[in-house]
């Protein structure tokens, strides 16, 4: 019976250690994702805001995470409330991604003027 108890304690300890290691790995992955998202910021100038269609036209510099050169194009927005943050003529930094086959703005940050 002493052997069974030792095996049980060892199993619980190893399981707890594995859980801590997995949690640390998730935290590290989240940190890497946050760093990648900040690297994905692109410079742009808002040309048109279409609230009815939840779309925005942006003249932008290169978008590294999409391997896209500078151009002017129409993006969908992930959240229509994002359109309340900007107006035509605003200089912004933004994050765009390809979601469901469409290019979508997921975040804006105001650029200093």
Residue, then its C-alpha position, 0 to 999 in steps of 0.5 A: x500500500x505504501x507503493x501505491x501511495x507513493x505512485x499516486x503522490x508522484x503522479x499528482x506532482x507530475x500532473x501539476x508540474x505539467x499543468x504549470x508548464x503548459x500555462x507558462x507556454x500559453x502565457x509566452x505564446x500570448x506575449x509573442x502574439x501581442x508583439x506580433x500584433x504591434x509589429x503589424x501596425x500599418x500607417x494610413x490615411x482615412x479617405x472615406x468612411x462608409x458606416x452603412x456598409x461597415x467599410x473604410x477606404x484607407x490610403x496605406x503604406x505596406x502592410x507587413x503581415x499581409x505582404x501587401x504593398x502601399x496602395x489605397x483600398x477598401x477594407x471591411x471593419x471587424x467591429x462597426x464601432x471602429x468607424x466612430x473612432x475615425x473620419x476622412x483625413x485622419x492619419x492612423x496606425x491600424x491592424x488589418x488581417x485577412x478574415x474569411x477571404x476579406x481584408x478586415x481592419x481589426x484595430x486603429x490607433x491615432x497617429x501623432x500629427 
